[in-house]
């Protein structure tokens, strides 16, 4: 794997986390939700642009609790 490929792979991971955070915050602003309820709602709000499983959402929400 070249340096460029590693850089792009790392960037993609960070980018996806940032997008998930954005959509979760929009969802939570709309209504309180549990992580297991959020997956379908994130997909709906993002018009299919983002999909995440319950574990990904739980990890993201857990990061907010630490703030």
PAGU-216229 format. One line per field, with one value per residue: residue number from 1; residue in one letter; x, y, z of N, C-alpha, C in turn. Coordinates in steps of 0.2 Angstrom, whole numbers. Each point is the difference from the previous one (the first is absolute). Layout:
REM residues N
pos	[NUM | ...]
code	[a | ...]
n_xx	[X | ...]
n_yy	[Y | ...]
n_zz	[Z | ...]
ca_xx	[X | ...]
ca_yy	[Y | ...]
ca_zz	[Z | ...]
c_xx	[X | ...]
c_yy	[Y | ...]
c_zz	[Z | ...]
***
This chain:
REM residues 67
pos	[1 | 2 | 3 | 4 | 5 | 6 | 7 | 8 | 9 | 10 | 11 | 12 | 13 | 14 | 15 | 16 | 17 | 18 | 19 | 20 | 21 | 22 | 23 | 24 | 25 | 26 | 27 | 28 | 29 | 30 | 31 | 32 | 33 | 34 | 35 | 36 | 37 | 38 | 39 | 40 | 41 | 42 | 43 | 44 | 45 | 46 | 47 | 48 | 49 | 50 | 51 | 52 | 53 | 54 | 55 | 56 | 57 | 58 | 59 | 60 | 61 | 62 | 63 | 64 | 65 | 66 | 67]
code	[x | x | x | x | x | x | x | x | x | x | x | x | x | x | x | x | x | x | x | x | x | x | x | x | x | x | x | x | x | x | x | x | x | x | x | x | x | x | x | x | x | x | x | x | x | x | x | x | x | x | x | x | x | x | x | x | x | x | x | x | x | x | x | x | x | x | x]
n_xx	[4 | -1 | 4 | -1 | 0 | 5 | 3 | -1 | 3 | 5 | 1 | -1 | 4 | 4 | 0 | 0 | 5 | 3 | -1 | 2 | 5 | 1 | -1 | 4 | 4 | -1 | 0 | 6 | 2 | -2 | 3 | -1 | 5 | -1 | 6 | -3 | -2 | 6 | 2 | -6 | 0 | 6 | -2 | -6 | 3 | 5 | -6 | 2 | 3 | -3 | 3 | -2 | 4 | -4 | 5 | 0 | -6 | 0 | 6 | -3 | -5 | 4 | 3 | -7 | -1 | 5 | -4]
n_yy	[-6 | 5 | 5 | 1 | -7 | 0 | 5 | -2 | -6 | 3 | 3 | -6 | -3 | 5 | 0 | -7 | 0 | 4 | -4 | -5 | 3 | 3 | -6 | -3 | 5 | 0 | -6 | 1 | 5 | -5 | -5 | -1 | -4 | -6 | -2 | -5 | 6 | 2 | -7 | -2 | 3 | -2 | -6 | 0 | 3 | -4 | -2 | -5 | 6 | -1 | -5 | -2 | -5 | -3 | -4 | 1 | 0 | -5 | -2 | 2 | -3 | -5 | 2 | 1 | -6 | -1 | 4]
n_zz	[0 | -4 | 1 | -6 | -1 | 4 | -3 | -6 | 2 | 3 | -5 | -3 | 4 | 0 | -6 | 0 | 5 | -3 | -5 | 3 | 3 | -6 | -3 | 4 | -1 | -7 | 0 | 4 | -4 | -5 | 3 | 6 | -1 | 0 | 2 | 2 | 1 | 0 | -1 | 0 | 6 | 2 | -2 | 3 | 5 | -1 | -1 | 4 | 2 | 6 | 2 | 5 | 2 | 4 | -2 | -6 | 0 | 3 | -4 | -5 | 3 | 1 | -6 | -2 | 3 | -3 | -5]
ca_xx	[-4 | 4 | -1 | -6 | -5 | -1 | -3 | -7 | -4 | -1 | -5 | -7 | -3 | -2 | -5 | -7 | -1 | -3 | -7 | -5 | -1 | -4 | -7 | -2 | -2 | -6 | -5 | -2 | -3 | -6 | -3 | 4 | 0 | 5 | 5 | -3 | -6 | 3 | 2 | -5 | -2 | 6 | -1 | -5 | 2 | 5 | -3 | 4 | 7 | 4 | -3 | 4 | -3 | -1 | 7 | 4 | -4 | 2 | 6 | 0 | -4 | 4 | 5 | -3 | -1 | 7 | 1]
ca_yy	[6 | 6 | 5 | 3 | -4 | 0 | 7 | 0 | -4 | 4 | 6 | -2 | -2 | 6 | 3 | -3 | 2 | 7 | 1 | -4 | 5 | 6 | -2 | -1 | 6 | 2 | -4 | 1 | 6 | -1 | -4 | -5 | -7 | -5 | -2 | -5 | 2 | 5 | -2 | 1 | 7 | 3 | -2 | 5 | 7 | 1 | -2 | -5 | 1 | -3 | -6 | -2 | -5 | 2 | 0 | 7 | 5 | -1 | 3 | 7 | 3 | -1 | 5 | 6 | 0 | 2 | 7]
ca_zz	[0 | -1 | 5 | -2 | 2 | 8 | 1 | -2 | 4 | 6 | -1 | -1 | 6 | 3 | -4 | 2 | 7 | 0 | -3 | 4 | 5 | -2 | -1 | 7 | 4 | -3 | 3 | 7 | 0 | -2 | 5 | 4 | -2 | 3 | -6 | -4 | -4 | -4 | -6 | -5 | -1 | -4 | -7 | -3 | 0 | -5 | -6 | -2 | -1 | 6 | 3 | 6 | 4 | 7 | 4 | -2 | 3 | 7 | 1 | -1 | 5 | 5 | -1 | 3 | 7 | 3 | 0]
c_xx	[4 | -2 | -7 | -6 | -2 | -3 | -8 | -5 | -1 | -5 | -7 | -3 | -1 | -6 | -7 | -2 | -3 | -7 | -5 | -1 | -5 | -8 | -3 | -2 | -6 | -6 | -2 | -3 | -8 | -5 | 5 | -1 | 5 | 4 | -4 | -6 | 3 | 2 | -4 | -1 | 6 | 0 | -5 | 2 | 5 | -2 | 4 | 7 | 4 | -4 | 5 | -4 | 0 | 6 | 3 | -4 | 1 | 6 | 0 | -4 | 4 | 5 | -3 | -1 | 7 | 1 | -4]
c_yy	[6 | 5 | 4 | -4 | 0 | 7 | 0 | -5 | 3 | 6 | -2 | -2 | 6 | 4 | -3 | 1 | 7 | 1 | -4 | 5 | 5 | -3 | -2 | 6 | 3 | -4 | 1 | 7 | 0 | -3 | -4 | -7 | -4 | -2 | -6 | 3 | 5 | -2 | 2 | 8 | 4 | -1 | 5 | 7 | 1 | -2 | -6 | 1 | -3 | -6 | -2 | -5 | 2 | 1 | 7 | 6 | 0 | 3 | 8 | 4 | 0 | 6 | 7 | 0 | 2 | 7 | 3]
c_zz	[0 | 5 | -2 | 1 | 7 | 2 | -2 | 5 | 7 | -1 | -1 | 7 | 5 | -3 | 2 | 7 | 0 | -3 | 5 | 6 | -2 | 0 | 7 | 4 | -3 | 3 | 7 | 1 | -1 | 6 | 4 | -2 | 3 | -7 | -4 | -4 | -5 | -7 | -6 | -1 | -3 | -7 | -3 | 0 | -5 | -7 | -3 | -1 | 5 | 2 | 6 | 4 | 8 | 4 | -2 | 3 | 8 | 2 | -1 | 5 | 7 | 1 | 3 | 7 | 4 | 0 | 5]
***
